[in-house]
Amino acid sequence: EMRTSIDVLLVEDDPGDIALTKEALKETRAAITLHVVDDGEKALQFLRRQGEHAKAARPDLILLDLNLPRKDGREVLKEIKGDRDLRAIPVVIMTTSNADQDIKNCYGCGANCFVTKPAEFDEFVKVIRRIEEFWFSTVQLPPSGAVEC
């Protein structure tokens, strides 16, 4: 069954990629609220509802870039997946990298999938649509709350 509304946290510092993601998500069937933070520190503050993010929504999905200022995406991923209150939230790595080492490390740290960002606008939009279709129309997302494994 389709969720009525879905909160997505985009952790991305490239204004162009933020704009593209917003544009691509406009076309989707699900009602998506996109929250954007532009560095790794802010991502963790948002997820832990600290400071200015005290009232932040718990995201249903995180789109995480790897190369971020202040705390890079690899670190952010480790912290999310090491935290029992956050680890159930699916994390999609979206990066320009297609390095085997990055791919291996991200899956090793619990990433739910790894997507290399296409340079072409149309391809980028297609990728976002596929993510949307898969995560919001096909997969059962976890209910919120702490999880034990």
Buried (B, 14 or more C-beta within 10 A) or exposed (E): EEBEEBBBBBBBBBEEBBEBBBEBBEEBEBEBEBBBBBBBBBBBBBBBEEEEBEEBBBBBBBBBBBBBEBBBBBBBBBBBBEBEBBBBBBBBBBBBBEEEEBBEBBEEBBBBBBBBBEEEEEEBBEBBBEBBBEBBEEEEBEEEEEEEE
